[in-house]
Amino acid sequence: MFGIAITASVLMLFTMPFYFSGSTDVDTQMPLEARYRVDINCPHWAEFANLPAIGEKTAKAIVEHGQEIDGFGSIDQLLEVKGIGAKTLAKIQPFLVHTNENDLTQQRELPKNLLSGD
């Protein structure tokens, strides 16, 4: 019984480097493709709340600021919103688009139950 434990331990020591030979550094990983995109001038805070690093409070602040300035002219203008810094913008930028008002007809409608908190 003791011999089996030693053999298993030796095998684990020699095979373990193969399991960890790949890079786990976040900076070297391929960026994920964003399959969910939000127009930065979307009037529904719930759309923004689904983005990484954005909660309900920040999502509502995005919509409110966008309405105050009559719409964002660029994605970088989100830096003006309290709670969004360069790091947060970098996390959410793959999920954002900026369209002209004419293109907003392509934005899908949210289910009514998600809009109840508006």
Secondary structure, DSSP 8 states (H G I E B T S, - for coil): -HHHHHHHHHHHHHHHHHHT-S---GGGS--------EETT-S-HHHHHTSTT--HHHHHHHHHHHHHTTS-SSGGGGGGSTT--HHHHHHHGGGEE---GGGGGGS----HHHHTT-
